[in-house]
């Protein structure tokens, strides 16, 4: 299986690196840190793990990679428009597109432009941090949940899951990927959002403050209720499970907070905006999510730049 990785941040580097370490034929599109990765390879480390892969197949463009059997899509949802140029050179008759992106709407985007029959979906429940190009630290174990887009799991889903497990990736096949996306939002919406809105604090700080912890729990319940309204029977205990898991993470900085601190675009629409729109369309009342969504829009680096530009123009 020839595998292309589009997006060589923490997620793409880690999972592509694990596959390469397991002997898979992996090819990385690298836009930042190309020379560093070509020279030093990929280093994955964390509790019980210290893996170095060298040499690594790295490329400046997907035209250089060419048709592949599987494409791991790990770019931020804010850059989905780039996929319209990046994906076509990778497509063959049977190419599968596996999105590892957060939020809602990514599968629909891929299906619309490249065909629904190609689309698979993976959710990564894992704590990673890219320390520098090609170097990824794993601070907590997790697993990937793998499924089909708008279809039950098929033979190809199980075959891919087996290959991932062979390469040391914890992977579990699920039948209802839409519900699993909402399950991840139970964590992503409060922790990614409040870590930014509350002044740049980690998960431990959110859990330690009684009022902030209550805000986390209230947002979780809104998300669970919204999933139910959308016809997805997410169990009420999903929030408690996420809270217990988060308590073991220590002082973990969510990925959106890291993006915010580095001045990168935030996945506001995929993680907060689209779930809010779908929930409201289904008749759900989500005042806390609506307030958080509005707050994040005003705090985003793009909004700050636009505001700064307006001030400069008026002066």
Secondary structure, 3 states (H helix, E strand, C coil): CEEEEECCCHHHHHHHHHHHHCCCEEEEECCCCHHHHHHHCEEEEECCEEEEECCCCEECCHHHHCCCCEEEECCCHHHHHHHHHHCHHHCCCCCEEEECCCCCCHHHHHHHHHCHHHEEEEEEEEEEEEEECCEEEEEEEEEEEEEECCCCCCHHHHHHHHHHHHCCCCEEECCCHHHHHHHHHHHHHHHHHHHHHCCCCCHHHHHHCHHHHHHHHHHHHHHHHHHHHCCCCCCCCHHHHHHHHHCCCCCCCCHHHHHHHCCCCCCHHHHHHHHHHHHHHCCCCCHHHHHHHHHHHHHCHHHHHHHHHHHHHHC
